[in-house]
Amino acid sequence: MTAHAAIDPLRTRPEGVAGMVADIITVAKRNIIRVFRTPELLVFSTIQPIMFVLLFNYVFGGAIPIPGVEYINFLIPGIIIQTATFGASNTAIGLTEDLQAGIVDRFRSLPMARSAVLAGRVLADTLRNLWVILLSVGIGYLIGFRFQAGFVSAVLAILIATLFAFAMSWVFAAMGLLTKTPEAAQAAVFVPIFPFTFASSAFVPTETMPGWLQAFAENQPVTAAINAMRYLVLGESEFLNLNSGQVVEALAWSLLIFGVFFYVAVRLYRRSSE
């Protein structure tokens, strides 16, 4: 689907904020349609969370005892945040593909809000991440996962994960604009992903880690998002150090990441068009 097919320059366009929102939705729609027209991308995006849930549960589930908690209930929040972070990295790869193909230059030539290119890409990837989050929950339910703190907490947990994925997409949008090619972006995104997702509370309690690693694991955004989800899934836990303050901490991290990297990505995008 080309940029010109996605955004008709002759269409009646609202003015002001309404026009900007319409442009963002149009770009997001273009990116979502592109996913459905790339079957291999859709298939692998669906298979990945299924593999993560099944492999980590059945490989580690019998080896890592969590007092008072079934491992699947401990695992799913970690898998969701990890998978959402991996999914957010698609923003960098997709953006560089559009840059390399000249799609972004075509967008710049159209009568549309300049912010729509980045925001539309992030919105589309966040919606795809929401699907992955819901899929992970569904697979978890098939093998014993349950929300134990009620329906409202379950909805809040999914919202926390989605907001974190949205914030991380802005990180990878900035990385995409820095790397400029899909090959470089694909290599670069794993530099932050691996230490932040695996050196976290995703798969084991941080108390089991060496002191220096524990200090890092307990004070980084991925762990904050995972612990907030675990609190909303399990309720308070003295052993896992879960409490309601972690929800506020996760929200603060997401808003901070979004604020910083939205600014960085917009600056990089404007600089690339000069």
N, C-alpha and C positions, 0 to 999 in steps of 0.2 A: 504494500500500500504506500504510494508516494506521498510526499508532503503536500503536493498540490491537490491530490485526491482527498487527503484528510481535511484540508482547510481550503475551502472555496473562497478566493479573494472577492468574488462577486456577491457573496451572501450578505444578508443584512446583519450587521454586527452591532450589538448594543454598545453603548459608550460607557466609559469609566470603569468602575469595579465590576459591574455586570459583564462588560466586554472581556475583562481580564479572566474572570471566572469561566466564561464561555470558552475562551481560548484554551485554558488549562484543561477543561473537560474534553475538548476536542482532541488535544494532543494526547491526553491519557487514553481516550478511546482508540486512537490510532495505534498506540503502543500495545494495548490489550488485544486488539484485532490481530496485530502482528504475531502475538504469542500463539493464538489459535490457528494461524496460518503456517506456523512452524511446528509441526506435530512432534518432532524429536525433542524440542525444547519443552513442550507441554508434558510429554511422557517422562522425561528425566526430572523435571521439577516435581512431578507427582511421586515418582519412585524414590527419590532421595529421602524425604521424611519417613516413608514407610521403612526403608532400610535402616535408618538411624534408630528408630523406635525398636524394631525387632532385634537388631544386632546388639545394641547396648543393653537392652533388657535381658536377653538370654545369654549374652557373654559375661556381663558383669553382675547380673541379678543374683546369682547364687554365691558370689564371692565377696560382695560388699554388704555386710549387715548394717542396717540403719535401725537403731532401737526404737520400737514403737511405731515404725512406718514401713509399709511394704515398699520395696525398691521401685516398683513401677510408679507409685505416687510421688516418690522422691525424684524419679528420673524425668518424667514428662515435662515439668517446667523447664528443666535444663535443656532438654532436647528442643523444645519450642523456641527458646531464646537463641540457642545455637543455630537452628535451622533458619530462623528469621534473620540472623546476622549473615549467614551464607547467602540467603535469598536477596538481602539488601545489596550485596556485592554486584548483583546483576545490573544495578543502576550504572556503575562505572563501565561495565562491558557494553551495555546497550547504548550508552551515551557516546562512547568512543566509536562504535560502529556507525552511528548516525553522523558523527563528525567526519569520519573517513569517507563515508559514502556521499557527503555533500548535502545530506538532508537538513542539517542544522543551518547551512548557508541558505538553503531554499526557504526555510522558516523565517530567517532574518529578512528576506526580501518581501515577505507577505505583510499585509496590514494587520498585525496581531501584537499582543503584549509580549515583550521580550522575555518576561519572567515565565511565560507559559511553557517554554521548551524544557526548562529544568523542573518546574513544578508539575507539569504533565507527566514527565518521565517518572518522578518520584511517586506521584499519586498512583500511576499504573502499577509500579513495582510494589507499593504498599498494599494494593488490593490483591495482587498475586500472593504476597506474603500472608495476607489474612486467610486466603484459601489454604495455604500450606499449614498455617496454625490450626485451622479447623480440622484439616485432614489428620494432623498429628494427634489431636485430641480424639478424633474418631477411631484411629488405629489403636491408641492407648486404651480406649473403652473396650475394644474387642479383646484385649489381653489383661483386663483387670483394673485399669486406671479408673478412679472415681474422684469427682470434686466432693470434698468432705465438708466444706464450709457453706454450702447452699448455692442457690441459683444466682443471686446477686453477686456474690463473690466470684463465681465462675465467669460471669460477664465482665466483671472488672479485671479479672486475670487476663482474659483475652484482649481487652482494651489496653492493658499495660504492655502486653507483648506487641500489639499492633503499633502503638505509639513509639516503642523502642525501635521497631523495624523502620518506621517512618523517619526517625531521627538518624538512624544509621545509613539510610539511603542518601541523606545529604552529605555524610562523610564520604561515601563512595562516589557521589556526583563530583565532589571536589577532586577526588583522586583521578577520576576519569578525565577531567579537564586538564589535570597536570600531566598525565601519562600520554594522552592523545591517540593512542592506538589500542585496539582490542587485545593484542598480544601482550603489550606492556601492562595494560590494566589487569588482565587475568593473572599475571605474575605478581603484580603489586598488591592486590587486595588480600592475598594470603598472609602478607607480612603482619598486619594488625589482627587478622581473624584468628590465627592459630594461638598466639599467646593469650589473647583475651578470652577466647572460648574454652580452651583446654585448661588454662591456669585460672579456673573459676570454680564455683560451687556446683557446676553442671552435673558432674558424675560422682563426685565424692564430697563428703563434708570437708570444709577447708581446715578443720581442726587436725586432720590427718596429714597435712602437708608440712614440710620443713618450715621453720620460723620465717625465713626471708621470703619464701614463696607465699606463705600464708598471709603475710602483710600485704603483698601485692594483690592476691586473690580476693581478700576481703574488702579492698578499697578501690574497686574498679567497676565500671558501669554494667558489665555483663553480669557479674555476681549480684549487683543491686537489683537488676531486673529479674533475675532468677529467684532471688530470695523473696521479692515482693510477690511473684507468682506463687511461690511455695506457701507463703503465708495465706494467700487467698484460696489456695487449694486445700491446705491442711489445717489452717488456724495456727495459733501460737504454739511454739515448741521450744522448750528450754535447751534440749540437746542440740537442735539445729539453729539456735539463736534467732528464731523467727518472731517478729513482732510487727505491729501496725505501722511503726515508724519507717519500716523498710519500703512501704508503698510510697510514702512521701519522698524518700531518698531516690527511688527509681524514677518517679515523676520529675524530680529535680535534675537528675542526670540526663533524662531524655530531653527536657527543655533546654538545658545547657548545651548539649551536643547539637540540637537543632539550631539554636541561636548562633552558635559559633560557626558551624559549617554551612548554614544557609548564607551567612555573610560572606564567608570565604568562597563558596561556589559561585555566588552572584558576581563577586569581584573578578574571579577568574573567567567567568563567561563574558563579562563586559570587556575584559582585557583582550580576550581572544577575538572579539569582533571589531577591535579598533584597527 
